[in-house]
Amino acid sequence: TVRFGLPITQALTAQLAYNIAQEKYKLSDDCDANEDGDPDGGCNVSQAIVDGVDASPWLKSSVSGSLVFNTIDNMKNPHDGIYAILTGEVAGLGGDAKFFKVTARGNYYKTLSEEMDIVGLATIGGGHVQGFGSSGLRVFDMFQSTDRIIRGFEYGGIGPMDNLGNGEFDSLGGTTYFHASLEGQFPLPVLPESYGLRGAVFADAATLFGNPLPQADTSTSMSWRASVGASLIWASPFGPLRVDYAVPVKKLPSDKVQNINFGISTRF
């Protein structure tokens, strides 16, 4: 990636980038012992994923542009301000991939109590990808759910699936997603502030839907999921880290639950 940035105002910045990547996929050794590209008997893998593996290596050449609005007071320990980013990407300037993608995400921090050091955080976001040309979208071009979209579920744990039978589902991703989150952050009682530990409680909601692949036969329509949970945030020497424990309160039978997630606290 080669990226250029241009400040427009003190808070608003424009970015322009050219991106080129070559992606190569293979089935795992326990699923394709003889490495012939076909799943061994008893290994349930969606045909959409097998097709994506067979089509690799895949060259993606794209240009992208972003607008970033940033009024955050402290990027490592935010208490007030907005960080919002809108990005559009067009792939098809050579290479194999041909799609248009747009994503947006906004974070709003607000100090709710200066005396008690309680901070509120509201997050919203969404994205859409649309293929064009004869190649269309591959399974690897789709959006996959992550803990940045909704906590309490595995990576790829929600959204369109291929029903493999016997209660097994393979995640295929989706063309459109929306998500929202509310969070309250607070100092932990008893522990000294010098430890750099804080707590948080949160509620997440998200939907991931739309998939043109013929194998996508489950959860392709818009259906919201929700989870609630608590977090431990540590201002470590390596940066702000956190562990989240989330419990889904609304899910579908094909969804895959993962209660504990580890990650970086302030990812913008």
Number of C-alpha atoms within 10 A of each C-alpha: 11 9 12 10 14 11 12 12 9 9 13 16 16 18 15 17 15 17 15 15 12 12 12 13 15 18 18 11 11 11 18 16 13 11 14 10 16 19 21 16 8 7 11 14 19 19 16 20 21 17 14 18 20 16 14 14 14 17 17 19 20 22 19 19 18 19 20 20 19 19 16 19 13 10 14 13 12 17 22 18 17 20 20 19 19 18 18 18 20 21 23 19 14 12 15 18 23 23 20 18 19 18 18 18 19 19 21 19 21 17 18 17 11 9 7 10 12 18 20 20 21 17 20 19 20 19 20 20 21 16 20 13 10 7 11 15 20 19 22 16 20 20 22 22 23 16 19 15 23 27 31 25 26 18 18 21 25 31 33 31 26 25 17 14 8 6 8 12 21 22 26 29 27 32 24 23 24 21 21 21 22 17 19 20 22 19 19 16 10 6 11 10 11 7 11 15 20 19 19 20 18 21 21 25 21 24 23 30 24 21 26 15 16 9 18 23 14 20 22 20 15 16 15 18 21 22 22 21 19 18 22 20 24 19 18 12 8 8 12 18 17 21 17 23 19 25 19 21 13 12 16 13 10 20 20 17 17 17 16 17 17 13 14 14 19 14 10 11
